[in-house]
């Protein structure tokens, strides 16, 4: 859970820097990519832990 929150925080910081600083638009794109990766990782982890063991 901490890794997912850290990745979301990094994506947020990169996105803000990419928007505010002129000429660093690529940081916004990288921030969006990191956010998408964090959300996919969270979804896969949540899906994996939601299964019940076979009896």
Steps between C-alpha positions, in 0.01 A plus 500: 500500500786735580654442157175592327464818704863591434453454125186714503686770692790491253255524210332799662829681559623431146169618358506824697860572401420417139211747495665783694852505354507617141664253264462195724178365352662159470492474881122526485494210254732296722283582801190378318682179401608439862144561621358252249764243599417546869129458436557185293726359770241578766224337298704185442599479865142558617372236260759246611428543871124482446505135394399227738711185519359193328373229731 
